[in-house]
Amino acid sequence: MRDFRFFLLLLACFFSLNAHAGLELVCSGGSARSANKVVNVDCSDRQDFIKKLGGAWQLLRKNSIAGPIEDMCWKAFNEAKEMHPSISFVNISDAFLARCNMGLDYVK
């Protein structure tokens, strides 16, 4: 009986962890840093990079994840848009993606 209760508790924990799993923006070919669902970003493609940051910010707004976490993603999106097109995001992508991933962790 004790093993059965332990199994039920373990099963409940498993489902609660999966129910909370959010999203994570990851450069194509890169590794995820969490158990969240991966959204691949082509960090060598300026348009895809900016589009995915903008989509992440819109998703945060849609899920009512407001405050500083949403603002960080908004700022990352705007800074990416304002960068000169000759600057590649390949080596600096983590700084932008991390600011949106903080909020995306809470998206269901």
GIWORA-V663325 format. One record per helix or strand of 3 or more residues. SS is the DSSP state (helix for helix, strand for strand). FROM is the first residue (numbers start at 1). TO is the last residue. Records with the same first field share a line. If there is no record, write none. Layout:
BEGIN
SS=FROM-TO / FROM-TO
END
This chain:
BEGIN
helix=2-20 / 46-62 / 68-82 / 93-104
strand=23-27 / 37-41
END
